[in-house]
């Protein structure tokens, strides 16, 4: 039963399989992004305000008001 309810990916390294759930993938992605942003700010490549502005711009582009998508595309 557990095999059917698993939601994630199976990674293979050196012939060894490892199940990685979506929660772990999201956490790993978030930590990587935090580290990248912290490094870019520390090295003065970007300013925190510039990052927030870019996030807002992407959000505005991707999430527009309107009707939800229809089922089945």
Secondary structure, DSSP 8 states (H G I E B T S, - for coil): -HHHH--EEEEEETTEEEEEEHHHHHHHHHHHHHHHHHHHHHTTSS-HHHHHHHHHHHHHHH--SS----TT-
